[in-house]
Amino acid sequence: MIQIKNLNKIFYENTKKEFYALKDINLEIETSTCVILKGISGSGKSTLLSLIATMEKPTSGEIIIDDESVAKLPDLHSSNFRAKKLGFIFQSYNLFNELSAKENVSIPLIPVGFSQKEINEKVLKALEIANISHKKDELVSNLSGGEKQRCAIARAIVNNPDIILCDEPTANLDFDNSIKFIENLKELKKLNKTIIVATHDPIFDNLDFIDNVINIKNGIICE
């Protein structure tokens, strides 16, 4: 379970003026559920994902994942936590164009200490789940937008994480590839992953595998 308690994130404009990106967020997300964080650009949903992923630290408040407080872990511990628990699918993919799909997917495994044989096995399995194994040796620069997104999915799941976070994952996809991405999410949920998607794309409305939709506006959860 993910528990978020009295979470605040404040940015300072011109070093003086406070801007609340998130204000008094209280939220519980059950294990193995799929949750949508819905809101327009600038609403705070991407900031909330970054805090859950321990890529940023809150101004105040708590984030508890599987009974571990993670909100203010030191950087090294945050990296280890992400390597074991989290997969992140970025809006802009965040892939290395000069590397192959297989090489991109292997990157999260390198610091963990697996043997080359173990890395190869895990990478091939992730590529297969994401339906991109036929492009494993292709440079990312030669992949289409949908193929890059599937490569990003494979990278996010290669560590077999419990939690998968998606930040505007269909923003750069056409309709057909967006539908394919949704089918990927559906399959990942069947693997008992906890999935959180930050989006304002109406394509996520009324999907049968979504357990909860959380509306965020101006950094505040709306009823």
C-alpha positions as CSV (number, residue, x, y, z in Angstrom):
1,M,0.0,0.0,0.0
2,I,1.0,3.6,-0.7
3,Q,0.0,6.0,2.1
4,I,0.4,9.8,1.6
5,K,-0.1,12.0,4.7
6,N,-0.3,15.8,4.8
7,L,2.0,16.1,1.9
8,N,3.1,19.6,0.7
9,K,5.5,20.7,-2.0
10,I,6.4,24.4,-2.1
11,F,8.4,26.1,-4.7
12,Y,9.7,29.7,-4.3
13,E,9.4,32.3,-7.0
14,N,12.1,34.9,-6.9
15,T,13.3,33.3,-3.6
16,K,10.4,35.0,-1.7
17,K,6.9,34.2,-3.1
18,E,5.6,30.7,-2.1
19,F,3.9,28.5,-4.7
20,Y,2.2,25.4,-3.5
21,A,2.6,22.7,-6.2
22,L,0.8,20.3,-3.8
23,K,-1.1,21.2,-0.6
24,D,-2.2,18.9,2.2
25,I,-2.4,15.8,0.1
26,N,-3.8,12.7,1.9
27,L,-4.2,9.6,-0.1
28,E,-4.1,5.8,0.1
29,I,-3.5,3.6,-2.9
30,E,-4.1,-0.1,-2.5
31,T,-1.7,-2.7,-3.7
32,S,-2.4,-4.2,-7.2
33,T,-4.8,-1.4,-8.2
34,C,-4.7,1.0,-11.1
35,V,-5.3,4.6,-10.3
36,I,-5.5,7.7,-12.5
37,L,-4.3,11.1,-11.3
38,K,-6.3,13.4,-13.5
39,G,-5.8,17.1,-14.0
40,I,-4.7,19.7,-16.5
41,S,-1.1,20.6,-17.1
42,G,0.3,22.4,-14.0
43,S,-2.3,20.8,-11.6
44,G,0.4,19.0,-9.6
45,K,-0.1,15.4,-10.7
46,S,3.4,15.1,-12.2
47,T,4.9,16.5,-9.0
48,L,3.0,14.0,-7.0
49,L,4.4,11.2,-9.1
50,S,8.0,12.5,-8.7
51,L,7.5,12.6,-4.9
52,I,6.2,9.0,-4.8
53,A,9.2,8.0,-7.0
54,T,11.5,9.7,-4.5
55,M,13.0,11.7,-7.4
56,E,12.0,14.9,-5.4
57,K,11.6,15.5,-1.7
58,P,8.5,17.1,-0.2
59,T,8.5,20.3,1.8
60,S,6.6,18.5,4.5
61,G,4.5,15.4,5.0
62,E,5.0,11.6,4.7
63,I,5.0,9.0,1.9
64,I,4.8,5.4,3.2
65,I,5.2,2.5,0.9
66,D,4.9,-1.0,2.2
67,D,5.4,0.3,5.8
68,E,8.6,2.2,4.8
69,S,8.8,6.0,5.0
70,V,10.4,7.1,1.8
71,A,9.7,10.8,1.5
72,K,13.1,12.0,2.7
73,L,15.4,9.1,2.1
74,P,19.0,10.1,1.4
75,D,19.8,10.0,-2.3
76,L,21.7,6.7,-2.2
77,H,18.8,5.0,-0.4
78,S,16.3,6.6,-2.8
79,S,18.2,5.1,-5.7
80,N,18.2,1.7,-4.1
81,F,14.5,1.9,-3.3
82,R,13.7,2.8,-6.9
83,A,15.8,0.0,-8.3
84,K,13.9,-2.5,-6.2
85,K,10.4,-1.2,-6.0
86,L,9.6,1.3,-8.9
87,G,9.3,1.5,-12.6
88,F,8.8,4.9,-14.2
89,I,7.3,5.5,-17.7
90,F,8.1,9.1,-18.8
91,Q,6.1,11.3,-21.2
92,S,9.2,11.8,-23.4
93,Y,10.4,8.2,-23.0
94,N,13.9,9.3,-21.7
95,L,15.7,6.7,-23.8
96,F,19.2,6.9,-25.2
97,N,18.8,7.3,-29.0
98,E,22.4,6.0,-29.7
99,L,21.8,2.7,-27.9
100,S,19.7,-0.2,-29.0
101,A,16.3,-1.1,-27.4
102,K,18.0,-4.0,-25.6
103,E,20.8,-1.8,-24.2
104,N,18.3,0.9,-23.0
105,V,16.2,-1.7,-21.2
106,S,19.3,-3.2,-19.4
107,I,20.3,0.2,-17.9
108,P,18.3,-0.2,-14.6
109,L,19.9,-3.6,-14.0
110,I,23.5,-2.5,-14.2
111,P,23.8,-1.0,-10.6
112,V,22.0,-3.9,-9.0
113,G,24.8,-6.4,-9.5
114,F,23.3,-9.0,-11.7
115,S,25.5,-11.2,-13.9
116,Q,25.5,-10.6,-17.6
117,K,23.5,-13.8,-18.1
118,E,20.8,-12.6,-15.6
119,I,20.7,-9.2,-17.2
120,N,20.1,-10.8,-20.7
121,E,17.4,-13.0,-19.4
122,K,15.5,-10.2,-17.6
123,V,15.9,-7.8,-20.6
124,L,14.5,-10.4,-23.1
125,K,11.6,-11.2,-20.8
126,A,10.7,-7.5,-20.3
127,L,11.0,-6.9,-24.1
128,E,8.6,-9.8,-24.7
129,I,6.0,-8.6,-22.2
130,A,6.1,-5.1,-23.8
131,N,5.8,-6.7,-27.3
132,I,9.0,-5.1,-28.6
133,S,11.4,-8.0,-28.6
134,H,11.5,-8.1,-32.4
135,K,13.2,-4.7,-32.3
136,K,15.7,-5.5,-29.5
137,D,18.8,-4.8,-31.6
138,E,17.4,-1.7,-33.3
139,L,18.8,1.7,-32.4
140,V,16.2,3.7,-30.5
141,S,16.6,6.6,-32.9
142,N,15.1,4.3,-35.6
143,L,12.0,3.4,-33.6
144,S,8.6,4.9,-34.1
145,G,6.8,6.7,-31.2
146,G,4.8,3.6,-30.3
147,E,7.9,1.4,-30.4
148,K,9.8,3.9,-28.2
149,Q,6.9,3.8,-25.7
150,R,7.0,0.0,-25.6
151,C,10.7,0.1,-25.1
152,A,10.1,2.5,-22.2
153,I,7.6,0.1,-20.7
154,A,10.1,-2.8,-21.0
155,R,12.7,-0.6,-19.2
156,A,10.2,0.2,-16.4
157,I,9.3,-3.4,-15.8
158,V,12.7,-5.1,-16.2
159,N,13.4,-5.1,-12.5
160,N,9.9,-6.7,-11.9
161,P,8.9,-3.7,-9.7
162,D,5.8,-3.7,-7.5
163,I,4.8,-0.2,-8.6
164,I,4.7,1.4,-12.0
165,L,4.3,5.2,-12.4
166,C,3.3,6.7,-15.7
167,D,3.6,10.4,-16.4
168,E,1.4,11.6,-19.4
169,P,2.3,8.3,-21.1
170,T,0.1,8.9,-24.2
171,A,1.0,12.6,-24.8
172,N,3.3,11.7,-27.7
173,L,1.3,8.8,-29.1
174,D,-1.4,8.7,-31.8
175,F,-4.7,7.1,-31.0
176,D,-3.8,3.6,-32.2
177,N,-0.7,3.5,-30.1
178,S,-2.5,5.0,-27.2
179,I,-4.9,2.1,-27.3
180,K,-2.0,-0.4,-27.5
181,F,-0.5,1.3,-24.4
182,I,-3.7,0.9,-22.5
183,E,-3.7,-2.8,-23.4
184,N,-0.2,-3.0,-22.0
185,L,-1.3,-1.4,-18.8
186,K,-4.2,-3.9,-18.6
187,E,-1.8,-6.8,-18.9
188,L,0.6,-5.3,-16.3
189,K,-2.3,-5.1,-13.8
190,K,-3.0,-8.8,-14.4
191,L,0.6,-9.3,-13.1
192,N,-0.6,-7.6,-9.8
193,K,1.4,-4.4,-10.4
194,T,0.3,-1.2,-8.6
195,I,-0.1,1.3,-11.4
196,I,-0.5,5.1,-11.1
197,V,-1.1,7.2,-14.3
198,A,-0.9,11.0,-14.3
199,T,-2.8,12.2,-17.3
200,H,-5.4,14.6,-18.7
201,D,-6.1,12.3,-21.7
202,P,-9.8,11.5,-22.0
203,I,-8.8,8.1,-23.5
204,F,-8.4,6.9,-19.9
205,D,-12.0,7.7,-19.0
206,N,-14.3,4.8,-18.1
207,L,-11.8,2.0,-18.6
208,D,-13.0,-1.2,-16.9
209,F,-9.7,-2.0,-15.2
210,I,-9.3,1.5,-13.5
211,D,-10.0,1.2,-9.8
212,N,-10.0,4.9,-8.9
213,V,-9.7,8.4,-10.5
214,I,-8.2,11.1,-8.3
215,N,-8.8,14.6,-9.6
216,I,-6.2,17.2,-8.8
217,K,-6.6,21.0,-9.3
218,N,-4.1,23.7,-8.3
219,G,-2.2,21.2,-6.1
220,I,-5.3,20.0,-4.2
221,I,-7.3,16.8,-4.4
222,C,-10.9,17.6,-5.5
223,E,-13.8,15.5,-4.3
